Amino acid sequence: MSPVFSNDVLVDAVSKLSSLRILVVGDVMLDVFDFCNSAESRPIDSEKPGKRAYTAHESVMTFGGAGNVATNLATLGTNASLIGLAGNDGHWHTLRAMADELAIDHCLIRDSSRPTTTKTRLYIDDEYILRKDHEASHPIGREVALTLGSEVAERLGELDAVILSDYAKGVFTPELASKIIGRCREAGVPVVVDFKPKNRELFSEADVLAPNEVEAEALLPGFKGTDQLPEMARKLRDQIGAKNLVVTLGANGICGVDAEGEFFALAGHKVEAVDAVGCGDTVRASLAIGMALGLDLMHCAALANAAAAVIVQKAATATLTAGELLDFLKARPTERVG
């Protein structure tokens, strides 16, 4: 039987964030945002007629990928930990300094076979123009995998939840993913996974699999825009072997199927969307918070839906605080539609 929804459950959950200990494992990135204004540009006809040179009036560096998930956890007030890779380069120091500033307990393993994954986004007059990536995506070596697995194992006894953040940059091998999920299951620690469709088979034993609508469409053609959402969601859950499935639907909200096969759908919050970059990371962080608190899947998804609505109103890879989330929950109660 589907649980009765209560917004009070979400408000109460926010009051307990400081007691939670959540670990994020995955593909850590450095996000760079360069903001430029046309008014401050100049023509460079000597190189290419009609083109202009821009100077960034603001350049912002933040954690991306698994790092952004951990950042969301930290700014919400939980005790966040982060395990991942960085290249044997200067950005390793940059990421460590960021983690220290956010009070995120971290283990960033240097991997000399790859650079630190860096994504540079260019905005002109507040419009997102392009992204430049510097990365490698080959699987990690056995020695690195053993080190990473050992770091996870050492922390398990102190954790309330684990998030596996997969951006297909090579961190998760079949053996490592299976070992982490198995150890978490033995320790009674719930695992929430954000995964790329190409790695669908690595995480089938996790507690919650949480693709977005585009990824759901790649996994099960016909999912996006379907008028048979309950049936398609159940089919997708069974197809990927998920115990619990949550799918974000952009402006249309969020839906899911729990371990008993109960389907739910929650309406999207009507807000002015500024930038969707990083919203998925916020969703996974919020789902893990809900699981750590023992909430049912629908309330976990409702918490994530509200958090994403706060984030999408901000530019670039943004985060939110417990106060912001609490204010939003009190002002914008969630509407169940299915």
C-alpha positions in Angstrom: 0.0 0.0 0.0 1.3 3.4 -1.0 2.3 5.6 2.0 0.4 8.8 2.8 2.4 11.9 1.9 3.1 14.5 4.6 5.1 17.7 4.1 5.7 17.7 7.9 7.9 14.6 7.4 10.2 16.7 5.1 10.3 19.6 7.4 11.3 17.3 10.3 14.0 15.7 8.2 15.8 19.0 7.7 16.2 19.4 11.4 18.2 16.2 11.6 20.8 16.9 8.9 23.6 17.7 11.2 23.5 14.2 12.7 24.1 12.4 9.4 27.3 10.9 8.0 27.3 10.4 4.3 30.1 9.3 2.0 30.3 10.1 -1.7 32.5 7.9 -4.0 33.0 8.6 -7.6 34.2 10.7 -10.5 35.5 14.0 -9.0 35.7 17.0 -11.3 36.8 20.6 -11.2 34.1 23.0 -12.7 35.3 26.3 -14.0 32.8 29.0 -15.0 34.0 32.0 -17.0 31.5 34.8 -17.2 32.0 37.4 -19.9 30.2 40.6 -21.1 29.8 41.7 -24.7 30.3 45.3 -23.6 33.8 44.4 -22.4 34.8 42.6 -25.6 36.8 44.0 -28.5 37.1 43.1 -32.2 40.1 41.0 -33.3 39.7 41.4 -37.1 43.5 40.9 -37.5 43.0 37.2 -36.7 39.4 36.4 -37.8 37.1 39.1 -39.3 33.9 39.5 -37.3 35.3 37.8 -34.2 35.8 39.3 -30.8 38.0 38.8 -27.8 36.4 38.4 -24.3 37.9 38.8 -20.9 36.1 37.0 -18.1 34.8 39.6 -15.6 34.3 36.7 -13.2 35.8 33.2 -13.1 34.5 30.7 -10.6 35.9 27.3 -9.7 33.8 24.7 -7.9 33.6 21.0 -7.2 31.9 19.1 -10.0 30.7 15.5 -10.4 31.0 13.5 -7.2 32.6 16.6 -5.6 29.4 18.6 -6.2 27.4 15.9 -4.5 29.6 16.1 -1.5 29.5 19.9 -1.6 25.7 19.8 -1.5 25.8 17.5 1.5 28.3 19.8 3.3 26.3 23.0 2.7 23.1 21.3 3.9 24.9 20.6 7.1 25.6 16.9 7.0 29.0 15.3 7.8 30.2 14.7 4.3 33.0 12.5 3.1 34.5 12.2 -0.4 36.6 9.5 -2.1 37.7 9.8 -5.7 40.5 10.4 -8.1 42.5 13.4 -9.3 45.3 13.7 -11.7 48.9 14.0 -10.6 48.7 17.7 -11.3 48.2 21.1 -9.7 44.4 20.7 -9.7 44.9 17.9 -7.0 45.9 20.7 -4.7 43.0 22.9 -5.8 40.4 20.2 -5.1 41.9 19.3 -1.7 41.8 23.0 -0.7 38.2 23.2 -1.8 37.3 20.1 0.3 39.1 21.5 3.4 37.3 24.8 3.1 34.0 23.0 3.0 35.0 20.7 5.9 34.6 17.7 3.7 36.6 14.7 4.9 38.4 13.6 1.7 40.6 11.1 0.1 41.6 12.2 -3.4 43.9 9.5 -4.8 46.5 10.8 -7.3 46.4 8.9 -10.6 49.3 9.7 -12.8 47.6 8.0 -15.8 45.0 10.8 -16.1 44.5 14.5 -15.7 42.1 15.9 -13.1 38.8 16.0 -14.9 38.2 19.7 -15.7 35.1 21.2 -17.3 35.3 24.8 -18.3 32.0 26.5 -19.2 31.8 29.9 -21.0 28.9 32.3 -20.4 28.5 35.4 -22.5 26.0 38.0 -21.2 24.7 35.2 -18.8 24.0 32.8 -21.7 25.7 29.4 -21.5 27.7 29.2 -24.8 30.0 26.2 -24.7 31.9 23.8 -22.5 35.5 22.6 -22.9 36.5 19.3 -21.2 39.9 18.1 -20.2 39.7 14.5 -19.1 40.5 10.8 -19.5 38.0 8.0 -19.1 39.9 4.7 -19.1 39.3 2.3 -16.2 41.4 2.7 -13.1 44.2 0.3 -12.5 44.1 -2.6 -10.0 46.3 -0.8 -7.4 44.2 2.3 -7.5 41.0 0.3 -7.2 42.4 -1.6 -4.2 43.3 1.7 -2.5 39.9 3.2 -3.2 38.1 0.1 -2.0 40.1 0.1 1.2 39.3 3.7 1.9 35.6 3.0 1.6 35.8 -0.1 3.9 37.6 1.9 6.6 34.7 4.4 6.8 31.7 2.0 6.6 31.3 1.5 10.3 30.6 5.3 10.8 28.2 5.9 7.9 24.5 6.4 7.5 24.5 6.3 3.7 26.8 6.0 0.6 26.4 7.7 -2.8 28.1 6.3 -5.9 28.4 9.1 -8.4 29.3 7.6 -11.8 30.1 9.9 -14.7 31.8 7.2 -16.7 35.3 8.6 -16.2 36.8 5.2 -15.1 36.4 5.1 -11.4 33.9 2.2 -11.3 35.0 -1.1 -12.5 32.6 -4.1 -12.2 34.7 -5.6 -9.4 35.0 -2.4 -7.4 31.3 -1.4 -7.8 30.2 -4.9 -6.7 32.6 -4.9 -3.7 31.5 -1.5 -2.4 27.8 -2.4 -2.7 28.3 -5.8 -1.1 30.2 -4.3 1.8 27.5 -1.6 2.3 24.8 -4.3 2.3 26.6 -6.3 4.9 27.0 -3.2 7.0 23.3 -2.2 6.6 24.3 1.1 4.9 21.9 2.2 2.0 23.5 3.0 -1.3 22.2 5.6 -3.8 23.6 5.5 -7.3 23.7 8.1 -10.1 25.0 6.2 -13.1 25.6 6.6 -16.8 23.5 4.2 -19.0 26.6 2.5 -20.4 27.4 1.3 -16.8 23.9 0.1 -16.0 25.0 -3.4 -15.1 27.5 -2.3 -12.5 25.0 -1.2 -9.8 22.0 -3.5 -9.9 22.3 -4.5 -6.3 22.2 -0.9 -5.0 19.3 0.4 -2.9 18.3 3.3 -5.1 19.1 3.9 -8.8 18.4 7.4 -9.9 18.7 8.3 -13.6 17.3 11.5 -15.1 14.6 11.4 -17.8 17.2 11.5 -20.7 19.1 8.6 -19.2 15.8 6.7 -18.7 15.0 7.2 -22.3 18.5 5.8 -23.3 17.9 2.8 -21.1 14.2 2.3 -22.2 13.3 4.0 -25.5 9.8 5.5 -25.3 10.1 6.5 -21.6 10.4 10.2 -22.2 7.1 11.9 -22.7 5.2 8.6 -22.2 1.5 8.7 -21.2 2.0 5.4 -19.5 4.5 6.5 -16.9 3.6 3.9 -14.1 4.0 1.0 -16.5 7.2 2.3 -18.1 8.7 3.1 -14.7 8.1 -0.4 -13.4 9.4 -1.8 -16.6 12.6 0.3 -16.3 13.1 -0.7 -12.6 12.8 -4.4 -13.6 15.1 -4.0 -16.6 18.0 -2.5 -14.7 17.5 -4.6 -11.7 16.9 -1.8 -9.3 15.4 -2.4 -5.8 14.1 1.2 -5.9 13.9 3.5 -8.9 13.7 7.3 -8.9 13.6 9.3 -12.2 13.8 13.1 -12.4 11.5 14.6 -15.0 12.8 18.1 -15.2 10.0 20.7 -14.9 7.5 17.9 -14.6 8.8 16.8 -11.3 10.0 13.3 -10.2 8.6 9.8 -10.1 9.6 6.4 -8.7 8.8 2.8 -8.0 9.7 1.3 -4.6 10.8 -2.2 -3.7 7.1 -3.3 -3.5 6.3 -2.1 -7.0 4.3 0.9 -5.8 4.5 3.8 -8.2 4.4 7.5 -7.3 4.7 10.8 -9.2 5.3 14.3 -7.7 4.6 17.5 -9.6 7.4 19.8 -10.4 7.6 23.1 -8.4 6.8 26.2 -10.5 9.9 28.3 -10.3 12.0 30.4 -12.7 14.7 28.1 -14.0 18.0 29.8 -14.4 20.5 27.0 -14.8 20.0 23.2 -14.5 23.8 22.4 -14.2 24.4 20.4 -11.1 20.7 19.8 -10.2 21.2 16.0 -10.6 23.9 16.1 -7.9 21.6 17.8 -5.6 18.9 15.2 -6.2 21.2 12.3 -5.4 22.5 14.0 -2.2 18.9 14.6 -1.1 17.8 11.0 -1.8 20.7 9.7 0.3 19.7 12.0 3.1 16.2 10.6 3.0 17.4 7.0 2.9 19.8 7.7 5.8 16.9 9.0 7.9 14.8 6.0 7.1 12.2 7.8 5.0 10.1 5.9 2.5 11.1 6.3 -1.2 8.3 8.8 -2.0 9.3 11.2 0.8 13.0 10.8 -0.2 12.0 11.8 -3.8 9.9 14.8 -2.5 12.9 16.1 -0.5 15.0 15.8 -3.6 12.4 17.5 -5.8 12.2 20.5 -3.5 16.0 20.8 -3.2 16.4 20.7 -7.0 13.8 23.5 -7.3 15.9 25.7 -5.1 19.1 24.9 -7.1 17.6 25.4 -10.5 16.9 29.1 -9.6 20.7 29.7 -9.3 23.4 30.1 -11.9 26.2 27.6 -12.5 27.0 24.7 -10.2 25.2 25.9 -7.1 24.5 24.5 -3.6 21.8 25.2 -1.0 21.6 25.4 2.8 19.3 23.7 5.2 17.7 27.1 5.9 16.9 27.6 2.2 15.5 24.2 1.9 13.4 24.6 5.0 12.0 27.9 3.8 11.1 26.4 0.5 9.4 23.3 2.0 7.2 25.5 4.2 6.3 27.9 1.4 5.9 25.3 -1.4 4.2 22.0 -0.3 4.7 19.1 -2.6 1.8 18.0 -4.8 1.4 14.3 -5.5 0.0 13.5 -9.0 0.3 9.8 -9.1 
